[in-house]
Structures are given as structure tokens and as C-alpha cells.
Amino acid sequence: MELFKKTNFDFLGHKWPFIIASLVLSVAGLLSLAVKGGPKYGIEFKGGMIMTVKFAQPPDIEKIRGALTRALPSPPSVQSFDSSNEIEIEVGLDPVAAQKDPNAGLDRSKQIVLDTLAATYGRPGSGKLDLNNASAGQVSARIADPLQRAGVQLSQQQVDLLAADIISWRDQHGGLITKIDDLRNVPGLTSQVLSVLNQESYVAPYTAARNIEMVGPKVGADLRQQAITATLLALAGMLVYIWFRFEWIYGVGAVIAVFHDTIITIGLFSILNKEISLTVIAALLTLVGYSMNDTIVIFDRIRENLHLNRREPLGEVINRSVNQTLSRTIMTSGLTFLAVIALFLFGGPVLHGFSLALVIGIIIGTYSSVFVASPIVLFWHDWADKRKKTVPEASASALRQGPAKPALPRSSVKVVK
């Protein structure tokens, strides 16, 4: 299927605006990275804790952020999800605690966040158990003795099963119990048990204890190093492949174009103050393969056209090759772009970084195949051709002048007076 037939656009004639735009974006991104001390890494790479908190009603983000900022050694990141009553609390690793015991520092940050949320939205001074943030073991330990005092004859095993049923019912109904009386629907829960639960527990308007991710600094550093190594190895492997498939300059041009795509994407993430997470690294590796594939398609058509007409100037061959692959480029890039735009707009916060990297990368990667990789090949061949012409001209000039006459020694010159 061809969207365009027999197009004859002068792509190389309009290469300089795109090259200048690439240079501006690259320099701006590198300056942003230098000023900010490198990319803004996510918890996976720098270490820390991410806690997802679900509320019964839309929470006051500023209230939570202020309370946590006062309680924690360093200010946390508190973000809300657009379509739900959930927030995400991100706490970086405490540098002082990390020097002593990183794991202890993470546990301390976790406990501070839980205590702050309980003090802000719970009733910690009441001495009662919060059912929305308790485990089955905690529920069983809290109600075992009160049930016996209330005359409920249950063995410890039966109490454990009842507590597990309560927690299971809570998790199956969104993870939040709005009021204790709703537990009447739990199988085996009698009015006496319900009365004990009302006396010994309460329900906070949030739940947090079950949605916590923690990454130590060593694991984060290892992941960061592995991500860099994976990207560099992918570029090296593609360079070797194209070197054998075409010429070495084609491989260099393709790798420079892909490296250009990666630098601009990371630079824009720095300018926009977006985090580099594992999903973003996955998007970057996807873009490396995507951009390289698009470049190879154009290079393959250039090689075919060079075999058909070796006397045609390389610039015209490149223009004709890009025009011949234009329909394929627009269909592939266009459909992919529509898909990633949908992910960016409707994928939610979890996929935001991944989809943003793909949106930027597809735009940059599509034009770099035409306006970066191809001009590099053309510049090299033009320079090589000029160099070849310079050597024969110098040789011909030397032949026209004839052999140089040997100079006479000073002793053989006679001075006539």
C-alpha cells in the first residue's frame, strides 16, 4: 500500500533546519543535565520508597505534603492520580541513614509516613486498631481476648480464620471499609463479634500498608549500571551489524542518529523535570530498535539504487530512496505515534513516563533517519571524493613541471671578477 506515488521532495535540500534544531535540542538538554547534576532518576535507580495510598474521599494533597515535609528528613514527592482517590508518596533515601544502614533508613522512612498518615487521618490516641491498615494477624491478636470476655466460644484457630475472612472481605471490596457495620456480610461474623470489633477497632478513611515498594541504594546503583550497559551494548551490536551489511560509514551514521535520539529524549526529560525510571529505560531501548529499523530501510533502498545506477550522484540517490520509502515511513511512524499518543493521554500516571519517551522518540527518530543519518553518509562520501580528486591533481601538476633540476654544490660555482 502506497500513500504517495512518485514523490520527488528534496529532503536533503531542507536538511539544515532539522540539523540546527537537533543541535539546539541536544545542547539545551546537555546543559540542563549539567546544571541539574545528571538525570532525575526514579526510586528504582537512586533508592527509596514509593507508597500508594487510597482514600475514601478525595484527599487534601497540600495537607499531606505539608505534614510529611515536617516529619521527614527530606521533602517527599506527593502526587495524585487523576481518575481516583489515590495518591503516590515517594520518599528518597535519607543520606545520613544510608551511611549507617540503608535498610534501616528505608524502614524508618516507611514508619514515619505511616505514623504521619495515622496522626493526620486516623485515631492513634484512641488505642483502637485501624481495620483498613491492619493485617489478619493484628486483627486476630486484638479481638481474641475480648471475644472470650464477651462469652464468644471460639478457638484460636477459629479466631484466626475469622480475622482472615474480615481482611479478605475488605480487600475484595476495594481495600477500604467505610464503616464497621458493613462487615455483617462476612460469613460467620455474629452480632457479638461485630460488637467486639466496634469496641476494639475503627476504620480510617485511607489504606496504605499493603502498597509499599522499597529499593535499597545498592540495588538502585546496579540497575542504573545495567541500564546504561544494555543501551551501549545494543548500539554496539547494531553498529557491527550495519558495518557488515553495508559500509562502516553507514553504521556510524545510524549509530550517531540513534545516539542523537537518545540524548535529545533524555535531555527533554531533564528540561521537563521528569524522572528516568525502568519503564523509561524500556522505552529508550524500544526507540533504539525502532529508529535503527527505520534507518536500515532507507539505507537498504539507497544500496539498491546505487547498484542500479552507479553514475548518479549520491545526493540524488538518497533523495530518491527517501521518496520511495516515504509511504512506509509515514504509515509505520504515524500508526505507532497514534498508539503512543493514546497511551500518553489515557494510560494514566503509571505509563506516563513510558509513553512520553515514546512520543518524543518517535518524532525525533523519524526525522533523524532522513535528516541526520543520511546527511552523515553524504558528507563522508563528498569529503572522500574531494580527497581522491586532490591527490591525482597534485600528481598531474608535478608531472607537467618535469623533474626538478639538481642544485649545484657551492664548491663548483666560480665567481668571475
JOJO-V941430 format. One record per residue. N is the residue number from 1. PSI is psi in radians with two decimals (NA if undefined). OMEGA is omega as a letter, one per 20 degrees, with the letter a starting at -180 (* if undefined). D_CENTER is the distance of its C-alpha to the mean C-alpha in Angstrom with 2 decimals. Layout:
# JOJO-V941430
<<N | PSI | OMEGA | D_CENTER> <N | PSI | OMEGA | D_CENTER>>
This chain:
# JOJO-V941430
<<1 | 2.26 | a | 33.88> <2 | 2.17 | r | 33.97> <3 | -0.60 | a | 33.12> <4 | 2.37 | r | 34.76> <5 | 2.29 | r | 37.81> <6 | 0.84 | r | 39.17> <7 | 2.70 | a | 36.98> <8 | 0.94 | r | 37.71> <9 | 2.46 | r | 35.13> <10 | 1.42 | a | 35.20> <11 | -0.80 | a | 31.49> <12 | -0.43 | r | 32.22> <13 | -0.31 | r | 34.55> <14 | 0.50 | a | 31.71> <15 | -0.52 | a | 29.23> <16 | -0.70 | r | 29.71> <17 | -0.67 | r | 28.18> <18 | -0.67 | r | 24.91> <19 | -0.74 | r | 25.15> <20 | -0.73 | r | 25.93> <21 | -0.70 | r | 23.01> <22 | -0.75 | r | 20.67> <23 | -0.73 | r | 22.43> <24 | -0.83 | a | 22.22> <25 | -0.70 | a | 18.47> <26 | -0.82 | a | 17.94> <27 | -0.74 | r | 20.45> <28 | -0.73 | r | 19.21> <29 | -0.76 | r | 15.64> <30 | -0.66 | r | 17.23> <31 | -0.71 | r | 19.67> <32 | -0.73 | r | 17.17> <33 | -0.68 | a | 15.44> <34 | -0.73 | a | 19.03> <35 | -0.69 | a | 20.25> <36 | 0.04 | r | 17.55> <37 | 0.51 | r | 17.79> <38 | -3.14 | r | 14.41> <39 | 2.76 | r | 10.79> <40 | 1.73 | a | 10.50> <41 | 2.61 | r | 9.18> <42 | 3.13 | a | 8.91> <43 | -0.58 | a | 11.95> <44 | -0.53 | a | 10.92> <45 | -0.51 | a | 11.21> <46 | -0.21 | a | 13.93> <47 | 2.53 | a | 15.94> <48 | -2.75 | a | 17.32> <49 | 2.45 | r | 17.90> <50 | 2.21 | r | 16.56> <51 | 2.22 | r | 19.49> <52 | 2.17 | a | 19.78> <53 | 2.24 | r | 23.19> <54 | 2.30 | a | 25.07> <55 | 2.70 | r | 28.06> <56 | -0.54 | r | 31.11> <57 | 2.79 | r | 31.08> <58 | 2.17 | a | 28.56> <59 | 2.87 | r | 28.16> <60 | 1.78 | a | 28.74> <61 | -0.76 | a | 25.37> <62 | -0.63 | r | 27.13> <63 | -0.78 | r | 29.65> <64 | -0.77 | a | 27.14> <65 | -0.74 | r | 25.13> <66 | -0.73 | a | 28.47> <67 | -0.72 | a | 29.79> <68 | -0.62 | r | 26.79> <69 | -0.66 | r | 26.71> <70 | -0.50 | a | 30.38> <71 | -0.53 | a | 30.03> <72 | 2.71 | r | 27.02> <73 | -0.63 | r | 27.12> <74 | 2.58 | a | 23.98> <75 | 2.34 | r | 22.85> <76 | 2.97 | r | 20.38> <77 | 2.14 | a | 17.78> <78 | 2.04 | a | 19.35> <79 | 2.57 | r | 17.82> <80 | 2.62 | r | 19.62> <81 | 2.38 | a | 18.74> <82 | -0.70 | a | 20.47> <83 | 0.27 | a | 22.37> <84 | 3.08 | r | 23.54> <85 | 0.53 | a | 25.14> <86 | 2.57 | r | 22.21> <87 | 2.77 | r | 20.49> <88 | 2.15 | r | 17.74> <89 | 2.11 | a | 18.88> <90 | 2.16 | a | 16.64> <91 | 2.11 | r | 18.82> <92 | 2.87 | a | 17.97> <93 | 2.31 | r | 20.22> <94 | 2.04 | a | 23.64> <95 | -0.63 | a | 24.35> <96 | -0.79 | r | 28.07> <97 | -0.55 | a | 27.73> <98 | -0.55 | r | 25.25> <99 | -0.53 | a | 28.00> <100 | -1.07 | a | 30.46> <101 | 1.77 | a | 28.69> <102 | -0.73 | a | 24.91> <103 | -0.69 | r | 25.51> <104 | -0.64 | r | 28.30> <105 | -0.71 | r | 26.19> <106 | -0.76 | r | 23.62> <107 | -0.67 | r | 26.61> <108 | -0.75 | r | 28.20> <109 | -0.74 | r | 25.25> <110 | -0.80 | a | 25.10> <111 | -0.63 | r | 28.86> <112 | -0.76 | r | 28.85> <113 | -0.80 | r | 26.47> <114 | -0.73 | r | 28.62> <115 | -0.66 | a | 31.78> <116 | -0.73 | r | 30.70> <117 | -0.70 | r | 29.84> <118 | -0.70 | r | 33.15> <119 | -0.51 | a | 35.06> <120 | -0.69 | a | 33.61> <121 | -0.19 | a | 33.89> <122 | -2.83 | r | 35.94> <123 | 1.14 | a | 39.45> <124 | -0.45 | a | 39.21> <125 | -0.16 | a | 42.73> <126 | -0.30 | a | 44.33> <127 | 0.09 | a | 44.10> <128 | 2.85 | a | 42.89> <129 | 2.34 | r | 40.00> <130 | 1.91 | a | 37.00> <131 | -0.46 | a | 36.73> <132 | -0.25 | r | 33.30> <133 | 0.43 | a | 31.78> <134 | 2.70 | r | 34.20> <135 | 2.97 | r | 34.18> <136 | -0.66 | r | 37.02> <137 | -0.69 | r | 38.52> <138 | -0.69 | r | 38.67> <139 | -0.76 | a | 40.34> <140 | -0.77 | a | 42.81> <141 | -0.57 | a | 43.75> <142 | -0.64 | a | 44.31> <143 | -0.14 | a | 46.53> <144 | -0.97 | a | 48.50> <145 | -0.78 | r | 51.30> <146 | -0.59 | r | 51.58> <147 | -0.71 | r | 52.02> <148 | -0.71 | r | 54.90> <149 | -0.50 | r | 56.50> <150 | -0.01 | r | 56.25> <151 | 0.24 | r | 58.17> <152 | 1.99 | a | 55.37> <153 | 1.59 | r | 56.22> <154 | 2.40 | r | 52.95> <155 | 2.92 | r | 52.23> <156 | -0.64 | r | 49.17> <157 | -0.70 | r | 47.64> <158 | -0.64 | r | 48.28> <159 | -0.71 | r | 46.73> <160 | -0.76 | r | 43.59> <161 | -0.69 | r | 43.41> <162 | -0.74 | r | 44.00> <163 | -0.70 | r | 41.21> <164 | -0.67 | r | 38.81> <165 | -0.65 | r | 39.95> <166 | -0.83 | a | 39.30> <167 | -0.67 | r | 35.71> <168 | -0.74 | r | 35.17> <169 | -0.72 | r | 36.63> <170 | -0.81 | a | 34.38> <171 | -0.57 | r | 31.18> <172 | -0.27 | a | 32.43> <173 | 0.79 | r | 33.04> <174 | 0.02 | r | 29.64> <175 | 0.01 | a | 29.71> <176 | 2.30 | r | 31.94> <177 | 2.10 | a | 35.72> <178 | -0.64 | r | 37.10> <179 | 2.62 | a | 40.61> <180 | -0.53 | a | 42.33> <181 | -0.35 | r | 44.92> <182 | -0.32 | a | 42.30> <183 | 0.01 | r | 42.57> <184 | -0.44 | a | 45.97> <185 | -0.08 | r | 44.28> <186 | 2.22 | a | 43.29> <187 | 2.31 | r | 45.74> <188 | -0.01 | a | 48.33> <189 | 1.92 | a | 47.68> <190 | 3.05 | r | 51.11> <191 | -0.58 | r | 52.22> <192 | -0.75 | r | 53.11> <193 | -0.70 | r | 49.62> <194 | -0.67 | r | 48.20> <195 | -0.72 | r | 50.61> <196 | -0.71 | r | 49.46> <197 | -0.68 | r | 45.79> <198 | -0.56 | a | 46.75> <199 | -0.61 | a | 48.55> <200 | -0.13 | a | 45.97> <201 | 2.98 | r | 42.61> <202 | 3.01 | r | 40.82> <203 | 2.08 | r | 37.60> <204 | 2.75 | a | 35.07> <205 | 0.43 | a | 33.20> <206 | 2.87 | r | 29.79> <207 | 2.36 | a | 28.27> <208 | -0.48 | a | 25.67> <209 | -0.30 | a | 26.85> <210 | -0.03 | a | 25.38> <211 | 1.21 | a | 21.69> <212 | 2.29 | r | 20.60> <213 | 2.29 | r | 17.88> <214 | 2.37 | a | 18.56> <215 | 2.20 | r | 17.02> <216 | 2.83 | a | 19.34> <217 | -0.62 | a | 18.71> <218 | -0.75 | r | 19.75> <219 | -0.72 | r | 17.39> <220 | -0.75 | r | 14.47> <221 | -0.69 | r | 15.84> <222 | -0.75 | r | 16.36> <223 | -0.69 | r | 12.84> <224 | -0.77 | r | 11.70> <225 | -0.70 | r | 14.59> <226 | -0.65 | r | 14.00> <227 | -0.78 | r | 10.51> <228 | -0.76 | a | 12.31> <229 | -0.73 | a | 15.30> <230 | -0.73 | r | 13.83> <231 | -0.79 | a | 12.50> <232 | -0.70 | r | 15.91> <233 | -0.65 | r | 17.92> <234 | -0.76 | r | 16.54> <235 | -0.73 | r | 17.59> <236 | -0.76 | r | 20.87> <237 | -0.70 | r | 21.73> <238 | -0.64 | r | 21.34> <239 | -0.80 | a | 23.44> <240 | -0.73 | a | 26.15> <241 | -0.85 | a | 26.20> <242 | -0.57 | r | 26.69> <243 | -0.81 | r | 29.17> <244 | -0.57 | a | 31.38> <245 | -0.69 | a | 30.89> <246 | -1.97 | r | 31.69> <247 | 2.89 | a | 32.35> <248 | -0.58 | a | 30.54> <249 | -0.55 | r | 30.01> <250 | -0.73 | r | 28.20> <251 | -0.74 | r | 25.78> <252 | -0.78 | r | 25.34> <253 | -0.74 | a | 24.81> <254 | -0.76 | a | 22.19> <255 | -0.70 | r | 20.21> <256 | -0.70 | r | 20.58> <257 | -0.74 | r | 19.35> <258 | -0.71 | r | 16.17> <259 | -0.66 | r | 15.71> <260 | -0.75 | r | 16.45> <261 | -0.77 | a | 13.75> <262 | -0.77 | a | 11.06> <263 | -0.78 | a | 12.82> <264 | -0.71 | a | 13.17> <265 | -0.82 | r | 9.61> <266 | -0.67 | r | 8.70> <267 | -0.72 | r | 12.10> <268 | -0.61 | r | 11.75> <269 | -0.68 | r | 8.86> <270 | -0.75 | r | 11.52> <271 | -0.71 | a | 14.29> <272 | -0.03 | r | 13.01> <273 | 0.73 | r | 12.34> <274 | 2.61 | a | 8.88> <275 | 2.56 | r | 7.12> <276 | 1.86 | a | 4.60> <277 | -3.12 | r | 4.58> <278 | -0.63 | r | 5.65> <279 | -0.58 | r | 4.61> <280 | -0.69 | r | 1.21> <281 | -0.71 | r | 4.35> <282 | -0.69 | r | 6.42> <283 | -0.70 | r | 5.94> <284 | -0.73 | r | 6.79> <285 | -0.62 | r | 9.52> <286 | -0.74 | a | 10.62> <287 | -0.61 | r | 11.11> <288 | -0.85 | r | 13.01> <289 | -0.68 | a | 15.34> <290 | -0.88 | a | 15.68> <291 | -0.70 | r | 16.64> <292 | -0.71 | r | 18.80> <293 | -0.76 | r | 20.58> <294 | -0.69 | r | 21.46> <295 | -0.72 | a | 22.77> <296 | -0.64 | r | 24.82> <297 | -0.77 | r | 26.46> <298 | -0.75 | r | 27.72> <299 | -0.66 | r | 28.83> <300 | -0.69 | r | 30.67> <301 | -0.61 | r | 32.54> <302 | -0.76 | a | 33.42> <303 | -0.74 | r | 34.91> <304 | -0.79 | a | 36.94> <305 | -0.57 | r | 38.34> <306 | -0.62 | r | 39.25> <307 | -0.54 | a | 41.26> <308 | -0.63 | a | 43.06> <309 | 1.67 | a | 44.07> <310 | -0.31 | a | 43.96> <311 | -0.23 | a | 45.93> <312 | 2.40 | r | 43.50> <313 | 2.54 | a | 41.54> <314 | -0.62 | r | 37.94> <315 | -0.73 | r | 36.70> <316 | -0.65 | r | 38.45> <317 | -0.75 | r | 37.16> <318 | -0.78 | r | 33.51> <319 | -0.78 | a | 34.17> <320 | -0.67 | a | 35.94> <321 | -0.73 | r | 33.25> <322 | -0.68 | r | 30.49> <323 | -0.67 | a | 32.88> <324 | -0.51 | r | 33.60> <325 | 0.14 | a | 29.94> <326 | -0.77 | a | 29.20> <327 | -0.76 | r | 29.70> <328 | -0.73 | a | 27.41> <329 | -0.79 | a | 24.61> <330 | -0.74 | a | 25.03> <331 | -0.79 | a | 25.29> <332 | -0.92 | a | 22.28> <333 | -0.67 | a | 19.94> <334 | -0.82 | a | 21.59> <335 | -0.71 | r | 21.34> <336 | -0.69 | r | 17.70> <337 | -0.70 | r | 17.04> <338 | -0.68 | a | 19.15> <339 | -0.78 | a | 17.27> <340 | -0.51 | r | 13.79> <341 | -0.72 | r | 15.69> <342 | -0.72 | r | 17.24> <343 | -0.71 | a | 14.01> <344 | -0.69 | a | 12.92> <345 | -0.62 | a | 16.46> <346 | 0.01 | a | 17.44> <347 | -0.26 | r | 14.57> <348 | 3.05 | a | 14.64> <349 | -0.52 | a | 12.50> <350 | -0.68 | a | 10.97> <351 | 0.14 | a | 9.40> <352 | -0.87 | a | 9.07> <353 | -0.75 | r | 5.46> <354 | -0.86 | a | 5.27> <355 | -0.61 | r | 8.62> <356 | -0.74 | r | 8.38> <357 | -0.68 | r | 6.40> <358 | -0.69 | r | 9.11> <359 | -0.87 | r | 11.75> <360 | -0.79 | a | 11.49> <361 | -0.66 | a | 11.27> <362 | -0.71 | r | 14.17> <363 | -0.87 | a | 16.29> <364 | -0.75 | a | 15.91> <365 | -0.58 | a | 16.14> <366 | -0.80 | a | 19.22> <367 | -0.40 | r | 21.22> <368 | -0.53 | r | 20.35> <369 | -0.59 | a | 22.08> <370 | -0.80 | a | 25.16> <371 | -0.02 | r | 25.30> <372 | -0.98 | a | 23.74> <373 | -0.84 | a | 24.34> <374 | -0.80 | r | 27.76> <375 | -0.56 | r | 29.17> <376 | -0.78 | r | 28.36> <377 | -0.75 | a | 30.52> <378 | -0.77 | r | 33.17> <379 | -0.73 | a | 33.36> <380 | -0.80 | a | 33.85> <381 | -0.67 | r | 36.57> <382 | -0.75 | r | 38.33> <383 | -0.71 | r | 38.41> <384 | -0.68 | r | 39.63> <385 | -0.72 | r | 42.31> <386 | -0.66 | r | 43.55> <387 | -0.67 | r | 43.80> <388 | -0.64 | a | 45.81> <389 | -0.54 | a | 48.16> <390 | -0.69 | a | 48.75> <391 | -0.86 | r | 50.15> <392 | -0.64 | r | 52.80> <393 | -0.70 | r | 53.93> <394 | -0.68 | r | 54.49> <395 | -0.74 | a | 56.44> <396 | -0.67 | r | 58.53> <397 | -0.68 | r | 59.39> <398 | -0.64 | r | 60.57> <399 | -0.66 | r | 62.79> <400 | -0.58 | a | 64.39> <401 | -0.29 | r | 65.42> <402 | 3.07 | a | 67.16> <403 | 2.51 | a | 67.50> <404 | 2.42 | r | 67.72> <405 | 2.34 | a | 71.25> <406 | 2.46 | r | 71.66> <407 | 2.46 | r | 72.64> <408 | 2.50 | r | 76.13> <409 | 2.65 | a | 76.49> <410 | -0.52 | a | 77.95> <411 | -0.38 | a | 81.01> <412 | -0.06 | a | 82.06> <413 | 2.20 | r | 82.25> <414 | 2.31 | r | 85.78> <415 | 2.11 | a | 86.41> <416 | 2.18 | r | 89.49> <417 | NA | * | 91.41>>
